[in-house]
Amino acid sequence: MARTIGMESLLQKIELAQARVIKTKAAYDEAVGDLQILLDKQDALRKDEIWNAITQSSKSYEEILKLIIEDNNLDKE
């Protein structure tokens, strides 16, 4: 008889743990979504900042591109 009560208690604990996992996963998914939105906004701001710097620069597009490519090649070495 004690084994049956133990099994019922275990099943209740399992159900509670499953409910917590579902709730935690939903909160995690929401947090990931919020983070992605913020990262997208940051990326857009950075692109705007770079574009503004390019348009206000006295350097040509080709000069800026060459500088970036050369810097990339130095990083690889």
Helices and strands as residue ranges (DSSP letters): H 2-56, H 61-76
